[in-house]
Amino acid sequence: MAISRSDSTSLGLISGLSLAAHAIKSNALDGAGSQWRALKQDKLFCIFLAGSTASFAGLAAREYLQLRAQRAEERRLALLRQGTAAAHDSKTAGKKKKQRVDTGKDFWKQLVFLLRIAVPSASGRGAQLLAAQFFLLVMRTLISVKTAKLSVYYLTTAMSKGSWTHWTRWLSNFAAWTVMGTTVNTGLKYFESLIALEVRDKVTKHAHAKYLGNSNKFYRAALMQRGALDNVDQRIVADIEAWSANVAQLYGHSFKPILEFSMSLYEASKELGYARPVALFATQTLFTIFMRTAVPSLGAMVVKEQALEGSFRHAHSRLVGHAEEVAFLQGAPTERKILDENLKTLTGAKGWHNLMRARNSIAEQFAKFQGIFIGGVFVHIPFLVRNNLGEAERIASFRSTEELMLKCGSNFVELILLGKSLNELSGYTQRIHELLTALEDCSGERERAGAGAQEGGSRAQQIVFTGLCVDTPEPDGTSRTLLKDLDLQMVAGKNVLVTGPNGCGKTSLFRVLAGLWPPAAGTVLCPQSELMWLPQRPYLVMGTLRDQVAYPMLLGYSKLHDRAILECLEMVGLTKLVEADVGLDLTQMEWNDVLSGGERQRIGFARLYFHKPLFAVLDEATSAINPDEEHRLYEKVQSLGTTVFSIAHRLELRKFHQWELRIEGDGSGKWELEPL
Ligand SMILES: Nc1ncnc2c1ncn2[C@@H]1O[C@H](COP(=O)(O)OP(=O)(O)OP(=O)(O)O)[C@@H](O)[C@H]1O
């Protein structure tokens, strides 16, 4: 390694370039000719060159034409569906609403917001993992930079001089590198997966806390589309996972190139000085900036793809959820068509984006190869013109310097490509940020301002509606009046039967009572913890038979309340479900699939008997049960001291109630209360 710095850098940058230009000019014909001769001699190479060029260009062109036609067809159908005027409106509204997904100021703000959730403290597990990863990253850089130069130098010297001493040095260097490199690389991969998992865990739990925390936000976000969120499940399950993996990867892949670049540059500058490398990277930066202007935003593509993935997944889960109804109606062909349509839209969009990405890739590859080309010119020239070195020394010095410059160059390209990864990340970041902020305020103005259902205190023994108005909650302002100025006081022991035509607002009244819908006006006083709702199709939780009865308590395999639960099952005539060997531990993958409609309603009553609330809303809760059994179930409710609101169309139920609240359902919000 005997080249002194003054030797190597004595050739000026401009004079070096002019020497290179002169050499290219006088040898250009020879260069092209040698390429042509090489091609002519290698027929196999020519066949594969022609084949790969034709298949890439041909297939990409066919894809382009097909996808363009499909997109045009989709636009035409959208216009037909919405009507030209509506389509125009939505198009302009879409334009207005369309947010630019890029790596600007908003992205960084959102990213910091999410990272604070993922790594909440400097001493937590997340921070510890990041610190450990940092040590490994620096270690890998040290190994790769320090050993690369030595390794290439020893090997080239060994080969050019036929020196066993240098070859043995290379061998021991390589052996040490292999052991350290394997350990460090494995550690890096392992820590990256741990970081991704930790980040996912933290952000998902945060989303769960918002989604399933107080005030039933999951109901408002998922069912009532508050916050205009599409596919909340997709965002929580898939987007957070992809975002976490991207963040973990980006952390590792941003440190490495920065460190390796600076260290390789420092080492290479000992041979080349700084002027050439700086000129090289300045050219490459300018070239990349120029190419960038032509490529589309990856973030926007990610946003669209994830939304379409969510819709496709949603279409599948709807089929799973309604498998029996679809099977009875023999709707399989229709469902298949719906699913295939969803898939076509998804693959169409992804195919189009892949074409855009290919365009992107051409720009990147160009940036990379021109870097190698210009780098080559800068690094080769000083060694080409230097005559004061022996052959072996010249080759060894050149190879080790070239190796460092190549490392330097590839890290520089990696740094520039970080922009692309950040761009992809911005898509996920936007979707998750949207989710969290929408959940934060999906209660909406009216919910926050409205009186809602007020907790009446643990000792309150009554439910009081005062001047209550109930409207349908249409977010676009087209709500209808269901109930107006309802004044009703419900005291213990006085059951109320709520009647009226379909869609008049019977269930809606109790949605307001439970605090799911805000009242349009008036107030509701209700001991929420003493109120239970039995719908027509009771919800069955994933878990044991005991969990079905104890819900919302989740007992799992605890036998603490087994006696009470068995009694409740006996009262509703469901002891047949308790199998001798497993008892209440019986677990089903999906309870809805194994219980009949009547059995599910009986589980609802068993739940009511188990919890013994002061008040219960029975919403068509006995519609699948025969009248004799219905009678027995109602008597039991009364004997437990639970006062009920019943919504029912069957007149036989009147005898269990003291009052009837009749809702007109003619849009005026009128109602009548009569003693029975
Ligand atoms: N999430 C919702 N968003 C907007 N409107 C809704 C929503 N849920 C129900 N509605 C509307 O509110 C009205 C009252 O519904 P509700 O379920 O209270 O009727 P109901 O009197 O219980 O009817 P039924 O006897 O058929 O069960 C219906 O017209 C329905 O379309």
The ligand as a Tripos MOL2 file, in Angstrom:
@<TRIPOS>MOLECULE
LIG
   31    33     1     0     0
SMALL
NO_CHARGES

@<TRIPOS>ATOM
      1 N1        -77.2320    3.0100   11.9040 N.pl3     1 LIG1
      2 C1        -78.2850    3.5900   11.3510 C.ar      1 LIG1
      3 N2        -78.1190    4.6750   10.5930 N.ar      1 LIG1
      4 C2        -79.1650    5.2920   10.0340 C.ar      1 LIG1
      5 N3        -80.4520    4.8870   10.1740 N.ar      1 LIG1
      6 C3        -80.6840    3.8020   10.9170 C.ar      1 LIG1
      7 C4        -79.6360    3.0890   11.5460 C.ar      1 LIG1
      8 N4        -80.1840    2.0510   12.2100 N.ar      1 LIG1
      9 C5        -81.5150    2.1150   12.0060 C.ar      1 LIG1
     10 N5        -81.8310    3.1620   11.2400 N.ar      1 LIG1
     11 C6        -83.1550    3.5780   10.8050 C.3       1 LIG1
     12 O1        -83.8970    3.9680   11.9350 O.3       1 LIG1
     13 C7        -85.2470    3.6080   11.7690 C.3       1 LIG1
     14 C8        -85.7490    2.9480   13.0450 C.3       1 LIG1
     15 O2        -85.0530    1.7480   13.1930 O.3       1 LIG1
     16 P1        -85.3970    0.7720   14.4140 P.3       1 LIG1
     17 O3        -84.3900   -0.3210   14.3560 O.co2     1 LIG1
     18 O4        -85.5040    1.5580   15.6510 O.co2     1 LIG1
     19 O5        -86.8150    0.2150   13.9940 O.3       1 LIG1
     20 P2        -87.8200   -0.7060   14.8090 P.3       1 LIG1
     21 O6        -88.9670    0.1330   15.1820 O.co2     1 LIG1
     22 O7        -87.0940   -1.3790   15.9260 O.co2     1 LIG1
     23 O8        -88.1970   -1.7150   13.6510 O.3       1 LIG1
     24 P3        -88.5600   -3.2770   13.6620 P.3       1 LIG1
     25 O9        -89.8890   -3.4430   14.2880 O.co2     1 LIG1
     26 O10       -88.6020   -3.5840   12.2150 O.co2     1 LIG1
     27 O11       -87.4440   -3.9470   14.3800 O.co2     1 LIG1
     28 C9        -85.3280    2.6920   10.5670 C.3       1 LIG1
     29 O12       -85.9520    3.4140    9.5280 O.3       1 LIG1
     30 C10       -83.8940    2.4110   10.1900 C.3       1 LIG1
     31 O13       -83.7340    2.4120    8.8100 O.3       1 LIG1
@<TRIPOS>BOND
     1     1     2 1
     2     2     3 ar
     3     2     7 ar
     4     3     4 ar
     5     4     5 ar
     6     5     6 ar
     7     6     7 ar
     8     6    10 ar
     9     7     8 ar
    10     8     9 ar
    11     9    10 ar
    12    10    11 1
    13    11    12 1
    14    11    30 1
    15    12    13 1
    16    13    14 1
    17    13    28 1
    18    14    15 1
    19    15    16 1
    20    16    17 2
    21    16    18 1
    22    16    19 1
    23    19    20 1
    24    20    21 2
    25    20    22 1
    26    20    23 1
    27    23    24 1
    28    24    25 2
    29    24    26 1
    30    24    27 1
    31    28    29 1
    32    28    30 1
    33    30    31 1
@<TRIPOS>SUBSTRUCTURE
     1 LIG1         1 GROUP 0 **** ****
